[in-house]
Amino acid sequence: MLLLLKKLTTVAELECFAATQILNQGTATPLDYLLQASVYVVYRPTAPDIWMGGFVVSTNYKRYFEVLTPEQSQKIDSEQIAFNQTAEITCIWKNRGSKMPTTEVAQMYFYALREGFRTKKRFIVAGTANEKIRKIQMIVFRHLLFSDSVNFYGHSHHVWIYYCKRWELFPGFLRYINTFLW
């Protein structure tokens, strides 16, 4: 079944996104971050009130970079990834209460990559503190930018931050499809 994409625009929708993300991913996202970003959900046409998943694309404030120390930030500076030339895809979650077939998960990832592409930023950044997610996402985001322990909202986690150039998004997505759908 084809998932549809909806961009959230109201404070009530963003608050609902944040609450739903906590339930499904376990991570809290501040409302002020969501207000400055583009926030999306996917849903089935037969059940538009049930969000199957969601993600955020931000070109201003980058959550992945905020947890780095100045020394850790120097690593990113040495990679010549200009902050003003990056878009961040983050806050990706799937509805744990509804089974999503692999094809729907791929559709949601496609939408996230497409919206990242539409920012026209030169670099697209993503990251995680989950090794399994890192392996999946690095099929698309092939350049490791950072791997170390950081203080993430009061807790120490090992995180990975990676990126791809804008033009690498769709060849990367084809690698993802080849890995998981065929």
PyMOL commands that place a pseudoatom at each C-alpha (Angstrom):
pseudoatom trace, name=CA, resn=MET, resi=1, chain=A, elem=C, hetatm=0, pos=[0.000, 0.000, 0.000]
pseudoatom trace, name=CA, resn=LEU, resi=2, chain=A, elem=C, hetatm=0, pos=[1.298, 3.449, -0.858]
pseudoatom trace, name=CA, resn=LEU, resi=3, chain=A, elem=C, hetatm=0, pos=[1.985, 5.697, 2.107]
pseudoatom trace, name=CA, resn=LEU, resi=4, chain=A, elem=C, hetatm=0, pos=[1.129, 9.373, 1.842]
pseudoatom trace, name=CA, resn=LEU, resi=5, chain=A, elem=C, hetatm=0, pos=[3.247, 12.201, 3.219]
pseudoatom trace, name=CA, resn=LYS, resi=6, chain=A, elem=C, hetatm=0, pos=[1.965, 15.068, 5.340]
pseudoatom trace, name=CA, resn=LYS, resi=7, chain=A, elem=C, hetatm=0, pos=[3.933, 18.110, 6.460]
pseudoatom trace, name=CA, resn=LEU, resi=8, chain=A, elem=C, hetatm=0, pos=[2.925, 19.171, 9.953]
pseudoatom trace, name=CA, resn=THR, resi=9, chain=A, elem=C, hetatm=0, pos=[2.350, 22.884, 10.401]
pseudoatom trace, name=CA, resn=THR, resi=10, chain=A, elem=C, hetatm=0, pos=[0.439, 23.543, 13.621]
pseudoatom trace, name=CA, resn=VAL, resi=11, chain=A, elem=C, hetatm=0, pos=[1.799, 23.585, 17.158]
pseudoatom trace, name=CA, resn=ALA, resi=12, chain=A, elem=C, hetatm=0, pos=[-0.771, 20.936, 18.113]
pseudoatom trace, name=CA, resn=GLU, resi=13, chain=A, elem=C, hetatm=0, pos=[0.486, 18.646, 15.320]
pseudoatom trace, name=CA, resn=LEU, resi=14, chain=A, elem=C, hetatm=0, pos=[4.116, 19.195, 16.342]
pseudoatom trace, name=CA, resn=GLU, resi=15, chain=A, elem=C, hetatm=0, pos=[3.299, 18.435, 19.976]
pseudoatom trace, name=CA, resn=CYS, resi=16, chain=A, elem=C, hetatm=0, pos=[1.563, 15.249, 18.844]
pseudoatom trace, name=CA, resn=PHE, resi=17, chain=A, elem=C, hetatm=0, pos=[4.626, 14.353, 16.741]
pseudoatom trace, name=CA, resn=ALA, resi=18, chain=A, elem=C, hetatm=0, pos=[6.909, 14.835, 19.753]
pseudoatom trace, name=CA, resn=ALA, resi=19, chain=A, elem=C, hetatm=0, pos=[4.679, 12.673, 21.962]
pseudoatom trace, name=CA, resn=THR, resi=20, chain=A, elem=C, hetatm=0, pos=[4.382, 9.980, 19.306]
pseudoatom trace, name=CA, resn=GLN, resi=21, chain=A, elem=C, hetatm=0, pos=[8.138, 9.974, 18.765]
pseudoatom trace, name=CA, resn=ILE, resi=22, chain=A, elem=C, hetatm=0, pos=[8.718, 9.368, 22.481]
pseudoatom trace, name=CA, resn=LEU, resi=23, chain=A, elem=C, hetatm=0, pos=[6.330, 6.399, 22.411]
pseudoatom trace, name=CA, resn=ASN, resi=24, chain=A, elem=C, hetatm=0, pos=[7.881, 4.862, 19.297]
pseudoatom trace, name=CA, resn=GLN, resi=25, chain=A, elem=C, hetatm=0, pos=[11.538, 5.831, 19.497]
pseudoatom trace, name=CA, resn=GLY, resi=26, chain=A, elem=C, hetatm=0, pos=[12.030, 6.765, 23.135]
pseudoatom trace, name=CA, resn=THR, resi=27, chain=A, elem=C, hetatm=0, pos=[13.644, 10.120, 22.368]
pseudoatom trace, name=CA, resn=ALA, resi=28, chain=A, elem=C, hetatm=0, pos=[12.259, 13.494, 23.364]
pseudoatom trace, name=CA, resn=THR, resi=29, chain=A, elem=C, hetatm=0, pos=[12.511, 16.303, 20.835]
pseudoatom trace, name=CA, resn=PRO, resi=30, chain=A, elem=C, hetatm=0, pos=[12.047, 19.883, 22.059]
pseudoatom trace, name=CA, resn=LEU, resi=31, chain=A, elem=C, hetatm=0, pos=[9.176, 21.815, 20.510]
pseudoatom trace, name=CA, resn=ASP, resi=32, chain=A, elem=C, hetatm=0, pos=[11.459, 24.757, 19.675]
pseudoatom trace, name=CA, resn=TYR, resi=33, chain=A, elem=C, hetatm=0, pos=[13.524, 22.438, 17.474]
pseudoatom trace, name=CA, resn=LEU, resi=34, chain=A, elem=C, hetatm=0, pos=[10.434, 21.150, 15.670]
pseudoatom trace, name=CA, resn=LEU, resi=35, chain=A, elem=C, hetatm=0, pos=[9.115, 24.689, 15.142]
pseudoatom trace, name=CA, resn=GLN, resi=36, chain=A, elem=C, hetatm=0, pos=[12.200, 25.696, 13.146]
pseudoatom trace, name=CA, resn=ALA, resi=37, chain=A, elem=C, hetatm=0, pos=[12.326, 22.485, 11.090]
pseudoatom trace, name=CA, resn=SER, resi=38, chain=A, elem=C, hetatm=0, pos=[10.193, 20.724, 8.488]
pseudoatom trace, name=CA, resn=VAL, resi=39, chain=A, elem=C, hetatm=0, pos=[8.326, 17.908, 10.231]
pseudoatom trace, name=CA, resn=TYR, resi=40, chain=A, elem=C, hetatm=0, pos=[6.652, 15.099, 8.319]
pseudoatom trace, name=CA, resn=VAL, resi=41, chain=A, elem=C, hetatm=0, pos=[4.540, 12.024, 8.978]
pseudoatom trace, name=CA, resn=VAL, resi=42, chain=A, elem=C, hetatm=0, pos=[3.490, 9.188, 6.707]
pseudoatom trace, name=CA, resn=TYR, resi=43, chain=A, elem=C, hetatm=0, pos=[0.102, 7.518, 6.792]
pseudoatom trace, name=CA, resn=ARG, resi=44, chain=A, elem=C, hetatm=0, pos=[-1.997, 5.008, 4.890]
pseudoatom trace, name=CA, resn=PRO, resi=45, chain=A, elem=C, hetatm=0, pos=[-4.776, 6.519, 2.724]
pseudoatom trace, name=CA, resn=THR, resi=46, chain=A, elem=C, hetatm=0, pos=[-7.285, 4.212, 4.413]
pseudoatom trace, name=CA, resn=ALA, resi=47, chain=A, elem=C, hetatm=0, pos=[-6.347, 5.522, 7.901]
pseudoatom trace, name=CA, resn=PRO, resi=48, chain=A, elem=C, hetatm=0, pos=[-5.164, 9.143, 7.654]
pseudoatom trace, name=CA, resn=ASP, resi=49, chain=A, elem=C, hetatm=0, pos=[-5.376, 9.669, 11.424]
pseudoatom trace, name=CA, resn=ILE, resi=50, chain=A, elem=C, hetatm=0, pos=[-2.897, 6.881, 12.189]
pseudoatom trace, name=CA, resn=TRP, resi=51, chain=A, elem=C, hetatm=0, pos=[0.665, 8.010, 11.645]
pseudoatom trace, name=CA, resn=MET, resi=52, chain=A, elem=C, hetatm=0, pos=[2.828, 5.112, 10.492]
pseudoatom trace, name=CA, resn=GLY, resi=53, chain=A, elem=C, hetatm=0, pos=[6.084, 6.993, 10.954]
pseudoatom trace, name=CA, resn=GLY, resi=54, chain=A, elem=C, hetatm=0, pos=[7.737, 10.356, 10.816]
pseudoatom trace, name=CA, resn=PHE, resi=55, chain=A, elem=C, hetatm=0, pos=[10.927, 12.319, 10.346]
pseudoatom trace, name=CA, resn=VAL, resi=56, chain=A, elem=C, hetatm=0, pos=[12.365, 15.829, 10.535]
pseudoatom trace, name=CA, resn=VAL, resi=57, chain=A, elem=C, hetatm=0, pos=[14.474, 17.774, 8.041]
pseudoatom trace, name=CA, resn=SER, resi=58, chain=A, elem=C, hetatm=0, pos=[16.322, 20.795, 9.392]
pseudoatom trace, name=CA, resn=THR, resi=59, chain=A, elem=C, hetatm=0, pos=[18.535, 23.262, 7.580]
pseudoatom trace, name=CA, resn=ASN, resi=60, chain=A, elem=C, hetatm=0, pos=[19.053, 25.669, 10.456]
pseudoatom trace, name=CA, resn=TYR, resi=61, chain=A, elem=C, hetatm=0, pos=[19.579, 24.096, 13.832]
pseudoatom trace, name=CA, resn=LYS, resi=62, chain=A, elem=C, hetatm=0, pos=[21.461, 20.755, 13.735]
pseudoatom trace, name=CA, resn=ARG, resi=63, chain=A, elem=C, hetatm=0, pos=[20.750, 18.442, 16.692]
pseudoatom trace, name=CA, resn=TYR, resi=64, chain=A, elem=C, hetatm=0, pos=[23.589, 16.108, 15.779]
pseudoatom trace, name=CA, resn=PHE, resi=65, chain=A, elem=C, hetatm=0, pos=[26.179, 18.849, 16.157]
pseudoatom trace, name=CA, resn=GLU, resi=66, chain=A, elem=C, hetatm=0, pos=[24.850, 20.303, 19.418]
pseudoatom trace, name=CA, resn=VAL, resi=67, chain=A, elem=C, hetatm=0, pos=[26.120, 17.397, 21.533]
pseudoatom trace, name=CA, resn=LEU, resi=68, chain=A, elem=C, hetatm=0, pos=[29.718, 17.704, 20.382]
pseudoatom trace, name=CA, resn=THR, resi=69, chain=A, elem=C, hetatm=0, pos=[32.464, 19.273, 22.449]
pseudoatom trace, name=CA, resn=PRO, resi=70, chain=A, elem=C, hetatm=0, pos=[34.610, 21.955, 20.776]
pseudoatom trace, name=CA, resn=GLU, resi=71, chain=A, elem=C, hetatm=0, pos=[37.359, 19.368, 20.280]
pseudoatom trace, name=CA, resn=GLN, resi=72, chain=A, elem=C, hetatm=0, pos=[34.912, 16.970, 18.639]
pseudoatom trace, name=CA, resn=SER, resi=73, chain=A, elem=C, hetatm=0, pos=[33.573, 19.760, 16.442]
pseudoatom trace, name=CA, resn=GLN, resi=74, chain=A, elem=C, hetatm=0, pos=[37.071, 20.315, 15.075]
pseudoatom trace, name=CA, resn=LYS, resi=75, chain=A, elem=C, hetatm=0, pos=[36.842, 16.890, 13.423]
pseudoatom trace, name=CA, resn=ILE, resi=76, chain=A, elem=C, hetatm=0, pos=[33.809, 18.055, 11.475]
pseudoatom trace, name=CA, resn=ASP, resi=77, chain=A, elem=C, hetatm=0, pos=[35.538, 21.319, 10.572]
pseudoatom trace, name=CA, resn=SER, resi=78, chain=A, elem=C, hetatm=0, pos=[38.488, 19.334, 9.207]
pseudoatom trace, name=CA, resn=GLU, resi=79, chain=A, elem=C, hetatm=0, pos=[36.111, 17.444, 6.887]
pseudoatom trace, name=CA, resn=GLN, resi=80, chain=A, elem=C, hetatm=0, pos=[35.130, 20.794, 5.332]
pseudoatom trace, name=CA, resn=ILE, resi=81, chain=A, elem=C, hetatm=0, pos=[31.422, 20.220, 5.877]
pseudoatom trace, name=CA, resn=ALA, resi=82, chain=A, elem=C, hetatm=0, pos=[30.145, 23.774, 5.984]
pseudoatom trace, name=CA, resn=PHE, resi=83, chain=A, elem=C, hetatm=0, pos=[27.375, 24.150, 8.555]
pseudoatom trace, name=CA, resn=ASN, resi=84, chain=A, elem=C, hetatm=0, pos=[25.365, 26.454, 6.291]
pseudoatom trace, name=CA, resn=GLN, resi=85, chain=A, elem=C, hetatm=0, pos=[25.575, 23.925, 3.444]
pseudoatom trace, name=CA, resn=THR, resi=86, chain=A, elem=C, hetatm=0, pos=[24.066, 21.022, 5.400]
pseudoatom trace, name=CA, resn=ALA, resi=87, chain=A, elem=C, hetatm=0, pos=[20.589, 19.674, 5.957]
pseudoatom trace, name=CA, resn=GLU, resi=88, chain=A, elem=C, hetatm=0, pos=[19.905, 17.210, 8.732]
pseudoatom trace, name=CA, resn=ILE, resi=89, chain=A, elem=C, hetatm=0, pos=[17.484, 14.272, 8.509]
pseudoatom trace, name=CA, resn=THR, resi=90, chain=A, elem=C, hetatm=0, pos=[16.604, 13.208, 12.029]
pseudoatom trace, name=CA, resn=CYS, resi=91, chain=A, elem=C, hetatm=0, pos=[13.889, 12.024, 14.420]
pseudoatom trace, name=CA, resn=ILE, resi=92, chain=A, elem=C, hetatm=0, pos=[12.988, 9.071, 12.194]
pseudoatom trace, name=CA, resn=TRP, resi=93, chain=A, elem=C, hetatm=0, pos=[10.515, 6.738, 13.845]
pseudoatom trace, name=CA, resn=LYS, resi=94, chain=A, elem=C, hetatm=0, pos=[8.088, 3.950, 12.914]
pseudoatom trace, name=CA, resn=ASN, resi=95, chain=A, elem=C, hetatm=0, pos=[4.751, 3.250, 14.578]
pseudoatom trace, name=CA, resn=ARG, resi=96, chain=A, elem=C, hetatm=0, pos=[5.404, 0.263, 16.852]
pseudoatom trace, name=CA, resn=GLY, resi=97, chain=A, elem=C, hetatm=0, pos=[1.683, -0.369, 17.191]
pseudoatom trace, name=CA, resn=SER, resi=98, chain=A, elem=C, hetatm=0, pos=[1.234, -1.118, 13.486]
pseudoatom trace, name=CA, resn=LYS, resi=99, chain=A, elem=C, hetatm=0, pos=[3.253, -3.540, 11.422]
pseudoatom trace, name=CA, resn=MET, resi=100, chain=A, elem=C, hetatm=0, pos=[4.979, -1.773, 8.539]
pseudoatom trace, name=CA, resn=PRO, resi=101, chain=A, elem=C, hetatm=0, pos=[5.971, -3.984, 5.622]
pseudoatom trace, name=CA, resn=THR, resi=102, chain=A, elem=C, hetatm=0, pos=[9.484, -3.454, 4.277]
pseudoatom trace, name=CA, resn=THR, resi=103, chain=A, elem=C, hetatm=0, pos=[8.038, -1.668, 1.250]
pseudoatom trace, name=CA, resn=GLU, resi=104, chain=A, elem=C, hetatm=0, pos=[6.354, 0.947, 3.482]
pseudoatom trace, name=CA, resn=VAL, resi=105, chain=A, elem=C, hetatm=0, pos=[9.553, 1.472, 5.462]
pseudoatom trace, name=CA, resn=ALA, resi=106, chain=A, elem=C, hetatm=0, pos=[11.350, 2.040, 2.154]
pseudoatom trace, name=CA, resn=GLN, resi=107, chain=A, elem=C, hetatm=0, pos=[8.675, 4.561, 1.119]
pseudoatom trace, name=CA, resn=MET, resi=108, chain=A, elem=C, hetatm=0, pos=[9.152, 6.500, 4.353]
pseudoatom trace, name=CA, resn=TYR, resi=109, chain=A, elem=C, hetatm=0, pos=[12.939, 6.540, 3.872]
pseudoatom trace, name=CA, resn=PHE, resi=110, chain=A, elem=C, hetatm=0, pos=[12.454, 7.653, 0.275]
pseudoatom trace, name=CA, resn=TYR, resi=111, chain=A, elem=C, hetatm=0, pos=[10.288, 10.562, 1.426]
pseudoatom trace, name=CA, resn=ALA, resi=112, chain=A, elem=C, hetatm=0, pos=[12.916, 11.566, 4.012]
pseudoatom trace, name=CA, resn=LEU, resi=113, chain=A, elem=C, hetatm=0, pos=[15.705, 11.488, 1.431]
pseudoatom trace, name=CA, resn=ARG, resi=114, chain=A, elem=C, hetatm=0, pos=[13.585, 13.336, -1.113]
pseudoatom trace, name=CA, resn=GLU, resi=115, chain=A, elem=C, hetatm=0, pos=[12.816, 16.124, 1.358]
pseudoatom trace, name=CA, resn=GLY, resi=116, chain=A, elem=C, hetatm=0, pos=[16.500, 16.305, 2.275]
pseudoatom trace, name=CA, resn=PHE, resi=117, chain=A, elem=C, hetatm=0, pos=[17.325, 16.594, -1.432]
pseudoatom trace, name=CA, resn=ARG, resi=118, chain=A, elem=C, hetatm=0, pos=[14.753, 19.361, -1.875]
pseudoatom trace, name=CA, resn=THR, resi=119, chain=A, elem=C, hetatm=0, pos=[16.604, 21.567, 0.616]
pseudoatom trace, name=CA, resn=LYS, resi=120, chain=A, elem=C, hetatm=0, pos=[19.246, 22.056, -2.094]
pseudoatom trace, name=CA, resn=LYS, resi=121, chain=A, elem=C, hetatm=0, pos=[21.941, 21.852, 0.567]
pseudoatom trace, name=CA, resn=ARG, resi=122, chain=A, elem=C, hetatm=0, pos=[25.254, 20.374, -0.553]
pseudoatom trace, name=CA, resn=PHE, resi=123, chain=A, elem=C, hetatm=0, pos=[25.513, 17.856, 2.301]
pseudoatom trace, name=CA, resn=ILE, resi=124, chain=A, elem=C, hetatm=0, pos=[22.872, 15.759, 4.041]
pseudoatom trace, name=CA, resn=VAL, resi=125, chain=A, elem=C, hetatm=0, pos=[23.706, 14.667, 7.594]
pseudoatom trace, name=CA, resn=ALA, resi=126, chain=A, elem=C, hetatm=0, pos=[22.202, 11.869, 9.675]
pseudoatom trace, name=CA, resn=GLY, resi=127, chain=A, elem=C, hetatm=0, pos=[23.204, 9.962, 12.774]
pseudoatom trace, name=CA, resn=THR, resi=128, chain=A, elem=C, hetatm=0, pos=[22.265, 7.570, 15.529]
pseudoatom trace, name=CA, resn=ALA, resi=129, chain=A, elem=C, hetatm=0, pos=[23.259, 6.025, 18.830]
pseudoatom trace, name=CA, resn=ASN, resi=130, chain=A, elem=C, hetatm=0, pos=[22.034, 2.600, 17.652]
pseudoatom trace, name=CA, resn=GLU, resi=131, chain=A, elem=C, hetatm=0, pos=[24.500, 0.262, 15.924]
pseudoatom trace, name=CA, resn=LYS, resi=132, chain=A, elem=C, hetatm=0, pos=[21.816, -1.567, 13.926]
pseudoatom trace, name=CA, resn=ILE, resi=133, chain=A, elem=C, hetatm=0, pos=[20.360, 1.713, 12.612]
pseudoatom trace, name=CA, resn=ARG, resi=134, chain=A, elem=C, hetatm=0, pos=[23.876, 2.958, 11.803]
pseudoatom trace, name=CA, resn=LYS, resi=135, chain=A, elem=C, hetatm=0, pos=[24.532, -0.061, 9.598]
pseudoatom trace, name=CA, resn=ILE, resi=136, chain=A, elem=C, hetatm=0, pos=[21.276, 0.496, 7.706]
pseudoatom trace, name=CA, resn=GLN, resi=137, chain=A, elem=C, hetatm=0, pos=[21.641, 4.259, 7.298]
pseudoatom trace, name=CA, resn=MET, resi=138, chain=A, elem=C, hetatm=0, pos=[25.260, 4.077, 6.197]
pseudoatom trace, name=CA, resn=ILE, resi=139, chain=A, elem=C, hetatm=0, pos=[24.103, 2.235, 3.094]
pseudoatom trace, name=CA, resn=VAL, resi=140, chain=A, elem=C, hetatm=0, pos=[22.978, 5.705, 1.955]
pseudoatom trace, name=CA, resn=PHE, resi=141, chain=A, elem=C, hetatm=0, pos=[25.140, 8.004, 4.131]
pseudoatom trace, name=CA, resn=ARG, resi=142, chain=A, elem=C, hetatm=0, pos=[28.500, 6.460, 3.301]
pseudoatom trace, name=CA, resn=HIS, resi=143, chain=A, elem=C, hetatm=0, pos=[30.854, 9.044, 4.791]
pseudoatom trace, name=CA, resn=LEU, resi=144, chain=A, elem=C, hetatm=0, pos=[31.485, 8.656, 8.523]
pseudoatom trace, name=CA, resn=LEU, resi=145, chain=A, elem=C, hetatm=0, pos=[31.940, 12.086, 10.028]
pseudoatom trace, name=CA, resn=PHE, resi=146, chain=A, elem=C, hetatm=0, pos=[32.105, 11.270, 13.728]
pseudoatom trace, name=CA, resn=SER, resi=147, chain=A, elem=C, hetatm=0, pos=[32.145, 8.229, 16.017]
pseudoatom trace, name=CA, resn=ASP, resi=148, chain=A, elem=C, hetatm=0, pos=[32.656, 8.737, 19.748]
pseudoatom trace, name=CA, resn=SER, resi=149, chain=A, elem=C, hetatm=0, pos=[30.919, 8.992, 23.106]
pseudoatom trace, name=CA, resn=VAL, resi=150, chain=A, elem=C, hetatm=0, pos=[28.999, 12.182, 23.807]
pseudoatom trace, name=CA, resn=ASN, resi=151, chain=A, elem=C, hetatm=0, pos=[26.732, 13.551, 26.503]
pseudoatom trace, name=CA, resn=PHE, resi=152, chain=A, elem=C, hetatm=0, pos=[23.346, 13.393, 24.830]
pseudoatom trace, name=CA, resn=TYR, resi=153, chain=A, elem=C, hetatm=0, pos=[20.648, 15.061, 26.938]
pseudoatom trace, name=CA, resn=GLY, resi=154, chain=A, elem=C, hetatm=0, pos=[22.290, 14.064, 30.204]
pseudoatom trace, name=CA, resn=HIS, resi=155, chain=A, elem=C, hetatm=0, pos=[23.315, 10.530, 29.244]
pseudoatom trace, name=CA, resn=SER, resi=156, chain=A, elem=C, hetatm=0, pos=[26.547, 9.253, 27.751]
pseudoatom trace, name=CA, resn=HIS, resi=157, chain=A, elem=C, hetatm=0, pos=[26.053, 7.466, 24.426]
pseudoatom trace, name=CA, resn=HIS, resi=158, chain=A, elem=C, hetatm=0, pos=[28.261, 6.349, 21.621]
pseudoatom trace, name=CA, resn=VAL, resi=159, chain=A, elem=C, hetatm=0, pos=[27.003, 8.182, 18.538]
pseudoatom trace, name=CA, resn=TRP, resi=160, chain=A, elem=C, hetatm=0, pos=[27.766, 8.072, 14.867]
pseudoatom trace, name=CA, resn=ILE, resi=161, chain=A, elem=C, hetatm=0, pos=[27.283, 11.051, 12.582]
pseudoatom trace, name=CA, resn=TYR, resi=162, chain=A, elem=C, hetatm=0, pos=[27.573, 10.483, 8.874]
pseudoatom trace, name=CA, resn=TYR, resi=163, chain=A, elem=C, hetatm=0, pos=[26.767, 12.329, 5.693]
pseudoatom trace, name=CA, resn=CYS, resi=164, chain=A, elem=C, hetatm=0, pos=[26.451, 12.102, 1.971]
pseudoatom trace, name=CA, resn=LYS, resi=165, chain=A, elem=C, hetatm=0, pos=[26.624, 14.653, -0.759]
pseudoatom trace, name=CA, resn=ARG, resi=166, chain=A, elem=C, hetatm=0, pos=[23.266, 15.684, -2.134]
pseudoatom trace, name=CA, resn=TRP, resi=167, chain=A, elem=C, hetatm=0, pos=[23.844, 13.893, -5.427]
pseudoatom trace, name=CA, resn=GLU, resi=168, chain=A, elem=C, hetatm=0, pos=[24.667, 10.642, -3.570]
pseudoatom trace, name=CA, resn=LEU, resi=169, chain=A, elem=C, hetatm=0, pos=[21.204, 10.356, -1.950]
pseudoatom trace, name=CA, resn=PHE, resi=170, chain=A, elem=C, hetatm=0, pos=[19.400, 8.457, -4.677]
pseudoatom trace, name=CA, resn=PRO, resi=171, chain=A, elem=C, hetatm=0, pos=[22.206, 6.080, -5.700]
pseudoatom trace, name=CA, resn=GLY, resi=172, chain=A, elem=C, hetatm=0, pos=[22.415, 5.342, -1.965]
pseudoatom trace, name=CA, resn=PHE, resi=173, chain=A, elem=C, hetatm=0, pos=[18.688, 4.715, -1.815]
pseudoatom trace, name=CA, resn=LEU, resi=174, chain=A, elem=C, hetatm=0, pos=[18.998, 2.262, -4.711]
pseudoatom trace, name=CA, resn=ARG, resi=175, chain=A, elem=C, hetatm=0, pos=[21.675, 0.398, -2.693]
pseudoatom trace, name=CA, resn=TYR, resi=176, chain=A, elem=C, hetatm=0, pos=[19.242, 0.368, 0.256]
pseudoatom trace, name=CA, resn=ILE, resi=177, chain=A, elem=C, hetatm=0, pos=[16.449, -1.077, -1.914]
pseudoatom trace, name=CA, resn=ASN, resi=178, chain=A, elem=C, hetatm=0, pos=[18.823, -3.655, -3.356]
pseudoatom trace, name=CA, resn=THR, resi=179, chain=A, elem=C, hetatm=0, pos=[19.813, -4.700, 0.169]
pseudoatom trace, name=CA, resn=PHE, resi=180, chain=A, elem=C, hetatm=0, pos=[16.339, -4.931, 1.706]
pseudoatom trace, name=CA, resn=LEU, resi=181, chain=A, elem=C, hetatm=0, pos=[13.782, -5.445, -1.071]
pseudoatom trace, name=CA, resn=TRP, resi=182, chain=A, elem=C, hetatm=0, pos=[15.516, -7.845, -3.459]
for i in range(1, 182): cmd.bond("trace and resi %d" % i, "trace and resi %d" % (i + 1))
show_as sticks, trace
zoom trace
